Amino acid sequence: MASRRKALLVAAAVAAVVGVAALLPATASAKTFVVGDDAGWDVAVDYEAWARGKRFKVGDTLVFRYDTPSEKDVVQVDARGYAECTVPDNGRLLTSSGDNHVVLGEAGQYFFICDAEGECDSGMKLTVTAHH
Protein backbone atom coordinates (compact mmCIF):
# COMPACT_ATOMS: atom_id res chain seq x y z
CA MET A 1 0.00 0.00 0.00
CA ALA A 2 2.80 2.44 0.91
CA SER A 3 4.67 1.76 -2.32
CA ARG A 4 1.52 2.40 -4.39
CA ARG A 5 0.98 5.70 -2.58
CA LYS A 6 4.63 6.61 -3.15
CA ALA A 7 4.29 5.79 -6.86
CA LEU A 8 1.22 8.03 -7.12
CA LEU A 9 3.05 10.90 -5.41
CA VAL A 10 6.01 10.53 -7.78
CA ALA A 11 3.66 10.45 -10.78
CA ALA A 12 1.89 13.59 -9.55
CA ALA A 13 5.22 15.38 -9.02
CA VAL A 14 6.41 14.47 -12.52
CA ALA A 15 3.12 15.67 -14.02
CA ALA A 16 3.44 18.98 -12.16
CA VAL A 17 6.99 19.53 -13.40
CA VAL A 18 6.05 18.67 -17.00
CA GLY A 19 3.04 21.00 -16.75
CA VAL A 20 5.19 23.90 -15.55
CA ALA A 21 7.76 23.27 -18.31
CA ALA A 22 4.99 23.44 -20.91
CA LEU A 23 4.05 26.91 -19.63
CA LEU A 24 7.56 28.36 -19.92
CA PRO A 25 8.08 30.66 -22.90
CA ALA A 26 10.08 29.35 -25.84
CA THR A 27 12.74 32.00 -25.23
CA ALA A 28 13.72 30.26 -22.00
CA SER A 29 15.52 27.73 -24.16
CA ALA A 30 16.82 30.23 -26.72
CA LYS A 31 20.41 29.77 -27.84
CA THR A 32 23.07 32.17 -29.05
CA PHE A 33 25.05 31.13 -32.11
CA VAL A 34 28.30 32.93 -32.99
CA VAL A 35 28.27 32.80 -36.78
CA GLY A 36 31.41 31.02 -37.97
CA ASP A 37 32.33 30.10 -34.37
CA ASP A 38 35.88 31.28 -33.52
CA ALA A 39 36.57 32.44 -37.10
CA GLY A 40 33.56 34.77 -37.03
CA TRP A 41 32.18 36.53 -40.08
CA ASP A 42 35.03 35.94 -42.50
CA VAL A 43 35.48 34.90 -46.12
CA ALA A 44 37.49 31.83 -45.01
CA VAL A 45 34.40 30.16 -43.47
CA ASP A 46 32.03 27.82 -45.30
CA TYR A 47 28.74 29.10 -43.85
CA GLU A 48 26.66 26.42 -45.50
CA ALA A 49 28.74 23.79 -43.69
CA TRP A 50 28.68 25.85 -40.47
CA ALA A 51 24.86 25.95 -40.41
CA ARG A 52 24.42 22.29 -41.38
CA GLY A 53 23.24 20.18 -38.47
CA LYS A 54 22.26 23.16 -36.32
CA ARG A 55 18.62 23.62 -35.41
CA PHE A 56 17.67 27.27 -35.19
CA LYS A 57 14.52 28.20 -33.30
CA VAL A 58 12.42 31.31 -32.87
CA GLY A 59 14.05 33.36 -30.13
CA ASP A 60 17.60 32.24 -30.93
CA THR A 61 20.25 34.92 -31.54
CA LEU A 62 22.85 35.01 -34.30
CA VAL A 63 26.00 36.97 -33.47
CA PHE A 64 28.13 38.23 -36.36
CA ARG A 65 31.66 39.11 -35.21
CA TYR A 66 34.32 40.58 -37.47
CA ASP A 67 37.56 42.44 -36.87
CA THR A 68 37.42 45.05 -39.61
CA PRO A 69 34.07 46.88 -39.46
CA SER A 70 35.38 49.44 -41.94
CA GLU A 71 35.89 46.70 -44.55
CA LYS A 72 32.98 44.32 -43.83
CA ASP A 73 29.29 44.51 -43.07
CA VAL A 74 26.24 42.32 -42.57
CA VAL A 75 23.10 42.91 -44.58
CA GLN A 76 19.85 41.02 -44.08
CA VAL A 77 18.40 40.44 -47.53
CA ASP A 78 15.66 38.45 -49.24
CA ALA A 79 16.11 35.16 -51.11
CA ARG A 80 16.88 36.90 -54.40
CA GLY A 81 19.45 39.22 -52.81
CA TYR A 82 21.09 36.16 -51.26
CA ALA A 83 21.18 34.22 -54.54
CA GLU A 84 22.46 37.19 -56.56
CA CYS A 85 24.68 38.75 -53.87
CA THR A 86 22.89 42.06 -54.21
CA VAL A 87 21.21 44.33 -51.69
CA PRO A 88 17.56 44.90 -52.58
CA ASP A 89 15.66 48.04 -51.60
CA ASN A 90 14.32 46.23 -48.54
CA GLY A 91 17.79 45.07 -47.43
CA ARG A 92 18.60 45.80 -43.78
CA LEU A 93 22.17 46.92 -43.14
CA LEU A 94 23.23 46.05 -39.60
CA THR A 95 25.47 48.58 -37.91
CA SER A 96 29.10 48.05 -38.84
CA SER A 97 30.17 47.47 -35.26
CA GLY A 98 31.92 44.14 -35.73
CA ASP A 99 29.50 42.62 -33.20
CA ASN A 100 26.00 42.41 -34.65
CA HIS A 101 23.20 40.50 -32.90
CA VAL A 102 20.10 39.30 -34.75
CA VAL A 103 17.21 37.66 -32.89
CA LEU A 104 15.26 35.20 -35.01
CA GLY A 105 11.88 36.67 -34.12
CA GLU A 106 9.62 34.47 -36.19
CA ALA A 107 9.65 31.17 -38.02
CA GLY A 108 11.02 31.22 -41.56
CA GLN A 109 14.15 31.70 -43.61
CA TYR A 110 16.69 34.41 -42.90
CA PHE A 111 19.31 35.52 -45.43
CA PHE A 112 22.50 37.49 -44.74
CA ILE A 113 25.32 38.66 -46.99
CA CYS A 114 28.45 40.76 -46.74
CA ASP A 115 28.06 43.63 -49.18
CA ALA A 116 31.75 44.57 -49.22
CA GLU A 117 33.35 44.29 -52.66
CA GLY A 118 33.48 40.61 -53.75
CA GLU A 119 32.94 39.14 -50.27
CA CYS A 120 29.48 37.64 -50.89
CA ASP A 121 30.58 36.14 -54.22
CA SER A 122 33.50 34.60 -52.32
CA GLY A 123 31.13 32.89 -49.88
CA MET A 124 30.36 35.42 -47.14
CA LYS A 125 26.68 34.69 -47.01
CA LEU A 126 24.47 32.75 -44.65
CA THR A 127 20.96 31.39 -44.71
CA VAL A 128 19.21 29.82 -41.73
CA THR A 129 15.68 28.63 -41.08
CA ALA A 130 14.09 29.31 -37.72
CA HIS A 131 11.54 26.78 -36.48
CA HIS A 132 8.94 26.97 -33.73
N, C-alpha and C positions, 0 to 999 in steps of 0.2 A: 504494500500500500504506500509506504513512504517513498519507494523508488518511482512509483507512478506519479505521485504528487511532484516529486523533484523533476521528473521528465516534463510535466506540464508547465512548471515554472520556467524551466530552461526554454521550452518552446515559446512561451509567452514573451520572455526576454528577447529572444532572437527576433520574433515578429515585431516587437517594439523598435528594436534597433534598425531593422530593415525598413520599417515604416518611416522613421525619422530620416534615414538616408535618402528615401524617395522624395522627401520634401525639400532637401537641400538644393539650392540653385546649381545649375550646370557649371557656373563659373567657379564653384568651390573646387572643381577638379581641373580648372584651366591650366594649361602648360605654357611655358615660354620657350620658344625655339630661336636660337641664335642662328640666323641663316648662314650656311657655310661652316658652321661650328667655329673652330679656332681660326680658320682662314678668313672668315667673314665674307663680306660682299666684295668679291675679287674675281677677275677674269680667269684665274687659274682653277676655279672650282666648277665641277660639273653639277649644276643645280638640279638637273633632272635626276641624277643618281642620288644627290643629297636628300631630295624629297621622297624618293622611293622607299616604301616600307614605313613611312611615318603616317600616323593618322591624326589629321588636324580636325579640331572641333570648334564649334562656335564658342567664343570666349577666349580661345587661345591667342597668344601674342607672338608675332614675328618680330625679331630684332635684327635690323640691318646695321652692321658695323663696318666701317671702312676708315682707313687712315688718312686719305687725301680728299676731304670734302670739296676742295676747290677743283678737283679733277674728276670726281664721280658724283652720281646722284642716284636716287631711287624714284621711279615714277610708276604710279599705279595706273594701268591702262586697261583697255578692253581686249577681247580675244584677237581682234584684228591688229591692234597696235602691238600686241605680243608677237603674233605671227610675222608681221612685217617690220618689227623693230622701229616703229614710228610712234610718236606721241599724238594721239587724237585730241580734238578740241576738249573732250571731257577727261583728259588725262590729269591725274592728281600728282603734282610734284611734291614730294616730301621735303622738309627742310634739309638743306645740305649740312647737317650737323655731324655726320659720321656715326650717329647713333639714333637711328629712326625706329620707332615702335609702331606696329600696326596691329590693332586688335581685330580679329576676324569676327565681326559683329553679327553676321548672319550666314546661313548655309549657302553654299555656292562656290563658284570658281573665282579665284583672285589671280591677277596677272601683274607682274612687276618687271620692269626693265631698267637698265642703266642707259640714260640718254646721252652720255658722253660719247664723243666721236669714236665709232667703231666698236664700242664695248658690248653692246647688245648683240651685234652680228658675230662677235667673238665668243658669245655664250653667257654674258651677264644678263640672264633673264630667268625668272622663276614663276611657275604656276603651282598653286596649291588649291585643293578643294576642301572646304570646311563642311563638316557633317554635324548633324544634331547629336 
